[in-house]
């Protein structure tokens, strides 16, 4: 799960109003069905809101610097470097390359059932998560895709 997906989720599904949704994300994380990388936590730690203060309590945080992810990162970076697209150097800073490399490893292991959640929009050939996912055959989507795939229902009490 990308940092931008969590920020979008917080904006569109405020934790005070959609607590069952956030509890569901927590359960998915504990079941190893929603992977949160250490670098995502670090990016969100700079704020002072639900995501920086409460969300990460009792969550499983995955260290993305394992050997397989680093090898996948090298493959991805080398291929993107060859393409020489706009935004490459900027994309290298932050969690995004690690998120894609980790998802790529999961895709190799589990196939097409892996979906990288992001809040990013495709912007042509500019290097963003959607562009890189397409290039490496990784499914991606926004929070509504998760809600649809998981058949999450919201109810008014």
SULWO-V442128 format. One record per backbone hydrogen bond with DSSP energy under -1.0 kcal/mol. NH is the residue of the N-H (numbers start at 1). CO is the residue of the C=O. E is the energy in kcal/mol with one decimal. If there is no record, write none. Layout:
[[NH | CO | E] [NH | CO | E]]
This chain:
[[2 | 117 | -3.0] [6 | 2 | -1.5] [7 | 3 | -2.1] [8 | 4 | -2.5] [9 | 5 | -2.5] [10 | 6 | -2.3] [11 | 7 | -2.0] [12 | 8 | -2.8] [13 | 9 | -2.8] [17 | 14 | -1.3] [18 | 14 | -2.6] [22 | 18 | -1.6] [23 | 19 | -2.3] [24 | 20 | -2.0] [25 | 21 | -2.1] [26 | 22 | -2.0] [27 | 23 | -2.5] [28 | 24 | -2.7] [29 | 25 | -2.3] [30 | 26 | -2.5] [31 | 27 | -1.9] [32 | 29 | -1.8] [33 | 28 | -3.3] [34 | 28 | -1.0] [38 | 62 | -2.5] [41 | 37 | -1.8] [42 | 38 | -2.5] [43 | 39 | -2.1] [44 | 40 | -2.0] [45 | 41 | -1.3] [47 | 44 | -1.3] [53 | 49 | -2.6] [54 | 50 | -2.1] [55 | 50 | -3.0] [57 | 54 | -2.0] [59 | 56 | -1.7] [62 | 36 | -3.0] [70 | 66 | -2.2] [71 | 67 | -2.4] [72 | 68 | -2.6] [73 | 69 | -2.6] [74 | 70 | -2.0] [75 | 71 | -1.9] [76 | 72 | -2.5] [77 | 73 | -3.0] [78 | 74 | -2.6] [79 | 75 | -2.1] [80 | 76 | -2.6] [81 | 77 | -2.6] [82 | 78 | -1.7] [83 | 79 | -1.3] [84 | 80 | -1.2] [88 | 85 | -1.3] [91 | 87 | -2.6] [92 | 88 | -1.5] [93 | 90 | -1.2] [99 | 95 | -2.4] [100 | 96 | -2.4] [101 | 97 | -2.4] [102 | 98 | -2.7] [103 | 99 | -2.5] [104 | 100 | -2.6] [105 | 101 | -1.8] [106 | 102 | -2.1] [107 | 103 | -2.7] [108 | 104 | -2.2] [109 | 105 | -1.6] [110 | 106 | -3.7] [111 | 107 | -2.4] [114 | 111 | -1.2] [116 | 139 | -2.7] [118 | 141 | -2.6] [126 | 123 | -2.0] [127 | 86 | -2.2] [132 | 128 | -2.2] [133 | 129 | -2.9] [134 | 130 | -2.3] [135 | 131 | -2.0] [136 | 132 | -1.7] [138 | 133 | -2.7] [141 | 116 | -1.9] [145 | 142 | -1.4] [146 | 142 | -1.2] [147 | 143 | -2.4] [148 | 144 | -2.4] [149 | 145 | -3.1] [150 | 146 | -2.7] [152 | 147 | -2.3]]
